[in-house]
Structures are given as C-alpha cells and as structure tokens.
Amino acid sequence: MTWQQTIDEEKYLAREEGAHENAIANAKNALSMSLTAEQVVQITSLPLEEVLSIKKEIEQKSTSTSPAQA
C-alpha cells in the first residue's frame, strides 16, 4: 500500500466515524423529542438495536438525575 492510499483510507475512516457520531447525536435529539425508535432508525439509518440502546441510556440518565422523592 502506498502512502497516498494509506492517507486516503484514513480520511475515509475519519469521515465514516464523523458520520456515525452525527447520526448518534441526531438519534439522541430525535428520541428526546419523543419520536419512536422506528422513526429514529428511518431518520438516522442506525440499526434498531443501537437506537434502542441509546434510548435506554437516555432513560437511565433521566431516572438517575430525577430528584429523590421524600
């Protein structure tokens, strides 16, 4: 593999990683707006399992940050 091919491959991988991170951020926003997991899959093209995992993470954070009941 030439240096140019290595650089091109690194650029491609960086773009893919950035696109995935963007999709995750969009999924979090959409889920916080009460869209269904299926709708988020359609919007982001993320796998359903990943969207459900993100949804569970959001739900756990919101439960752990809720004030304790007296």
VMD Tcl script that builds the backbone (N, CA, C; Angstrom):
set m [mol new atoms 210]
animate dup $m
set s [atomselect $m all]
$s set {name element resname resid chain x y z} {
  {N N MET 1 A 0.850 -1.178 0.000}
  {CA C MET 1 A 0.000 0.000 0.000}
  {C C MET 1 A 0.899 1.246 0.000}
  {N N THR 2 A 0.554 2.185 -0.812}
  {CA C THR 2 A 1.349 3.416 -0.885}
  {C C THR 2 A 0.931 4.367 0.226}
  {N N TRP 3 A 1.760 5.382 0.445}
  {CA C TRP 3 A 1.425 6.396 1.448}
  {C C TRP 3 A 0.124 7.097 1.107}
  {N N GLN 4 A -0.074 7.380 -0.170}
  {CA C GLN 4 A -1.299 8.068 -0.590}
  {C C GLN 4 A -2.523 7.206 -0.310}
  {N N GLN 5 A -2.424 5.903 -0.549}
  {CA C GLN 5 A -3.545 5.005 -0.265}
  {C C GLN 5 A -3.835 4.964 1.231}
  {N N THR 6 A -2.775 4.954 2.025}
  {CA C THR 6 A -2.941 4.956 3.482}
  {C C THR 6 A -3.637 6.233 3.944}
  {N N ILE 7 A -3.211 7.365 3.408}
  {CA C ILE 7 A -3.826 8.653 3.760}
  {C C ILE 7 A -5.289 8.679 3.329}
  {N N ASP 8 A -5.559 8.203 2.113}
  {CA C ASP 8 A -6.937 8.168 1.624}
  {C C ASP 8 A -7.812 7.285 2.494}
  {N N GLU 9 A -7.265 6.147 2.913}
  {CA C GLU 9 A -8.039 5.241 3.765}
  {C C GLU 9 A -8.314 5.882 5.126}
  {N N GLU 10 A -7.328 6.564 5.694}
  {CA C GLU 10 A -7.511 7.251 6.978}
  {C C GLU 10 A -8.568 8.350 6.866}
  {N N LYS 11 A -8.551 9.087 5.775}
  {CA C LYS 11 A -9.560 10.132 5.559}
  {C C LYS 11 A -10.955 9.518 5.477}
  {N N TYR 12 A -11.067 8.411 4.751}
  {CA C TYR 12 A -12.353 7.733 4.609}
  {C C TYR 12 A -12.864 7.277 5.975}
  {N N LEU 13 A -11.980 6.651 6.759}
  {CA C LEU 13 A -12.382 6.169 8.081}
  {C C LEU 13 A -12.794 7.316 8.995}
  {N N ALA 14 A -12.095 8.430 8.909}
  {CA C ALA 14 A -12.439 9.599 9.723}
  {C C ALA 14 A -13.813 10.138 9.340}
  {N N ARG 15 A -14.102 10.188 8.042}
  {CA C ARG 15 A -15.425 10.660 7.592}
  {C C ARG 15 A -16.523 9.721 8.072}
  {N N GLU 16 A -16.269 8.416 7.984}
  {CA C GLU 16 A -17.263 7.441 8.439}
  {C C GLU 16 A -17.526 7.576 9.931}
  {N N GLU 17 A -16.461 7.753 10.707}
  {CA C GLU 17 A -16.615 7.910 12.150}
  {C C GLU 17 A -17.400 9.179 12.471}
  {N N GLY 18 A -17.093 10.252 11.770}
  {CA C GLY 18 A -17.815 11.500 11.979}
  {C C GLY 18 A -19.282 11.378 11.627}
  {N N ALA 19 A -19.575 10.677 10.543}
  {CA C ALA 19 A -20.969 10.481 10.131}
  {C C ALA 19 A -21.714 9.663 11.177}
  {N N HIS 20 A -21.049 8.664 11.745}
  {CA C HIS 20 A -21.691 7.832 12.764}
  {C C HIS 20 A -21.955 8.631 14.037}
  {N N GLU 21 A -20.989 9.433 14.440}
  {CA C GLU 21 A -21.174 10.283 15.621}
  {C C GLU 21 A -22.318 11.276 15.401}
  {N N ASN 22 A -22.425 11.800 14.204}
  {CA C ASN 22 A -23.510 12.720 13.866}
  {C C ASN 22 A -24.861 12.003 13.929}
  {N N ALA 23 A -24.901 10.781 13.430}
  {CA C ALA 23 A -26.145 10.002 13.470}
  {C C ALA 23 A -26.560 9.734 14.912}
  {N N ILE 24 A -25.600 9.453 15.772}
  {CA C ILE 24 A -25.904 9.216 17.185}
  {C C ILE 24 A -26.455 10.486 17.834}
  {N N ALA 25 A -25.837 11.620 17.542}
  {CA C ALA 25 A -26.324 12.895 18.092}
  {C C ALA 25 A -27.738 13.178 17.603}
  {N N ASN 26 A -27.995 12.924 16.329}
  {CA C ASN 26 A -29.340 13.124 15.779}
  {C C ASN 26 A -30.338 12.177 16.429}
  {N N ALA 27 A -29.924 10.954 16.681}
  {CA C ALA 27 A -30.808 9.982 17.334}
  {C C ALA 27 A -31.175 10.449 18.735}
  {N N LYS 28 A -30.191 10.935 19.471}
  {CA C LYS 28 A -30.459 11.425 20.824}
  {C C LYS 28 A -31.446 12.586 20.798}
  {N N ASN 29 A -31.254 13.503 19.864}
  {CA C ASN 29 A -32.172 14.636 19.746}
  {C C ASN 29 A -33.569 14.174 19.380}
  {N N ALA 30 A -33.670 13.274 18.424}
  {CA C ALA 30 A -34.981 12.796 17.978}
  {C C ALA 30 A -35.691 12.041 19.095}
  {N N LEU 31 A -34.956 11.210 19.821}
  {CA C LEU 31 A -35.565 10.467 20.928}
  {C C LEU 31 A -36.018 11.418 22.032}
  {N N SER 32 A -35.270 12.482 22.265}
  {CA C SER 32 A -35.666 13.442 23.299}
  {C C SER 32 A -36.910 14.223 22.882}
  {N N MET 33 A -37.204 14.208 21.586}
  {CA C MET 33 A -38.412 14.860 21.078}
  {C C MET 33 A -39.572 13.873 20.984}
  {N N SER 34 A -39.410 12.706 21.616}
  {CA C SER 34 A -40.441 11.666 21.723}
  {C C SER 34 A -40.746 10.948 20.415}
  {N N LEU 35 A -39.809 10.948 19.472}
  {CA C LEU 35 A -40.001 10.130 18.283}
  {C C LEU 35 A -39.795 8.674 18.672}
  {N N THR 36 A -40.435 7.775 17.956}
  {CA C THR 36 A -40.278 6.355 18.252}
  {C C THR 36 A -38.920 5.872 17.763}
  {N N ALA 37 A -38.485 4.739 18.294}
  {CA C ALA 37 A -37.215 4.148 17.863}
  {C C ALA 37 A -37.245 3.849 16.364}
  {N N GLU 38 A -38.380 3.386 15.873}
  {CA C GLU 38 A -38.508 3.066 14.448}
  {C C GLU 38 A -38.366 4.321 13.584}
  {N N GLN 39 A -38.922 5.432 14.043}
  {CA C GLN 39 A -38.777 6.689 13.312}
  {C C GLN 39 A -37.319 7.140 13.307}
  {N N VAL 40 A -36.646 6.969 14.425}
  {CA C VAL 40 A -35.251 7.366 14.524}
  {C C VAL 40 A -34.384 6.512 13.594}
  {N N VAL 41 A -34.699 5.238 13.491}
  {CA C VAL 41 A -33.981 4.365 12.557}
  {C C VAL 41 A -34.136 4.885 11.137}
  {N N GLN 42 A -35.335 5.271 10.771}
  {CA C GLN 42 A -35.573 5.799 9.422}
  {C C GLN 42 A -34.810 7.093 9.186}
  {N N ILE 43 A -34.730 7.940 10.191}
  {CA C ILE 43 A -34.060 9.231 10.050}
  {C C ILE 43 A -32.545 9.069 9.978}
  {N N THR 44 A -32.000 8.232 10.839}
  {CA C THR 44 A -30.549 8.162 11.010}
  {C C THR 44 A -29.875 7.016 10.268}
  {N N SER 45 A -30.640 6.008 9.887}
  {CA C SER 45 A -30.107 4.773 9.288}
  {C C SER 45 A -29.259 3.963 10.263}
  {N N LEU 46 A -29.383 4.265 11.545}
  {CA C LEU 46 A -28.712 3.448 12.553}
  {C C LEU 46 A -29.498 2.148 12.727}
  {N N PRO 47 A -28.832 1.080 13.128}
  {CA C PRO 47 A -29.561 -0.171 13.400}
  {C C PRO 47 A -30.520 0.008 14.583}
  {N N LEU 48 A -31.629 -0.692 14.543}
  {CA C LEU 48 A -32.631 -0.602 15.609}
  {C C LEU 48 A -32.010 -0.908 16.970}
  {N N GLU 49 A -31.142 -1.910 17.039}
  {CA C GLU 49 A -30.529 -2.285 18.308}
  {C C GLU 49 A -29.734 -1.114 18.902}
  {N N GLU 50 A -29.045 -0.361 18.042}
  {CA C GLU 50 A -28.266 0.772 18.520}
  {C C GLU 50 A -29.188 1.899 19.007}
  {N N VAL 51 A -30.264 2.145 18.287}
  {CA C VAL 51 A -31.219 3.177 18.691}
  {C C VAL 51 A -31.868 2.805 20.023}
  {N N LEU 52 A -32.219 1.544 20.184}
  {CA C LEU 52 A -32.812 1.104 21.448}
  {C C LEU 52 A -31.816 1.240 22.596}
  {N N SER 53 A -30.553 0.988 22.316}
  {CA C SER 53 A -29.515 1.152 23.328}
  {C C SER 53 A -29.374 2.623 23.725}
  {N N ILE 54 A -29.408 3.506 22.756}
  {CA C ILE 54 A -29.330 4.944 23.025}
  {C C ILE 54 A -30.549 5.386 23.832}
  {N N LYS 55 A -31.724 4.873 23.468}
  {CA C LYS 55 A -32.957 5.219 24.179}
  {C C LYS 55 A -32.874 4.769 25.634}
  {N N LYS 56 A -32.360 3.572 25.858}
  {CA C LYS 56 A -32.221 3.053 27.213}
  {C C LYS 56 A -31.242 3.919 28.017}
  {N N GLU 57 A -30.150 4.321 27.384}
  {CA C GLU 57 A -29.161 5.187 28.030}
  {C C GLU 57 A -29.793 6.512 28.452}
  {N N ILE 58 A -30.599 7.097 27.570}
  {CA C ILE 58 A -31.273 8.361 27.872}
  {C C ILE 58 A -32.237 8.182 29.040}
  {N N GLU 59 A -32.995 7.087 29.012}
  {CA C GLU 59 A -33.962 6.828 30.079}
  {C C GLU 59 A -33.261 6.629 31.420}
  {N N GLN 60 A -32.117 5.929 31.412}
  {CA C GLN 60 A -31.378 5.714 32.659}
  {C C GLN 60 A -30.832 7.025 33.201}
  {N N LYS 61 A -30.334 7.883 32.324}
  {CA C LYS 61 A -29.815 9.176 32.763}
  {C C LYS 61 A -30.916 10.049 33.344}
  {N N SER 62 A -32.097 10.013 32.697}
  {CA C SER 62 A -33.181 10.857 33.188}
  {C C SER 62 A -33.716 10.342 34.526}
  {N N THR 63 A -33.648 9.043 34.749}
  {CA C THR 63 A -34.105 8.495 36.025}
  {C C THR 63 A -33.096 8.776 37.119}
  {N N SER 64 A -31.823 8.705 36.785}
  {CA C SER 64 A -30.792 8.921 37.810}
  {C C SER 64 A -30.636 10.388 38.160}
  {N N THR 65 A -31.074 11.286 37.278}
  {CA C THR 65 A -30.961 12.717 37.577}
  {C C THR 65 A -32.242 13.287 38.155}
  {N N SER 66 A -33.275 12.473 38.265}
  {CA C SER 66 A -34.529 12.947 38.852}
  {C C SER 66 A -34.336 13.160 40.344}
  {N N PRO 67 A -34.953 14.198 40.890}
  {CA C PRO 67 A -34.818 14.436 42.331}
  {C C PRO 67 A -35.448 13.284 43.125}
  {N N ALA 68 A -34.857 12.936 44.226}
  {CA C ALA 68 A -35.377 11.868 45.078}
  {C C ALA 68 A -36.686 12.302 45.698}
  {N N GLN 69 A -37.593 11.347 45.754}
  {CA C GLN 69 A -38.889 11.666 46.351}
  {C C GLN 69 A -38.780 11.544 47.869}
  {N N ALA 70 A -39.422 12.431 48.579}
  {CA C ALA 70 A -39.362 12.427 50.045}
  {C C ALA 70 A -40.486 11.640 50.628}
}
mol reanalyze $m
mol bondsrecalc $m
mol representation Tube
mol addrep $m
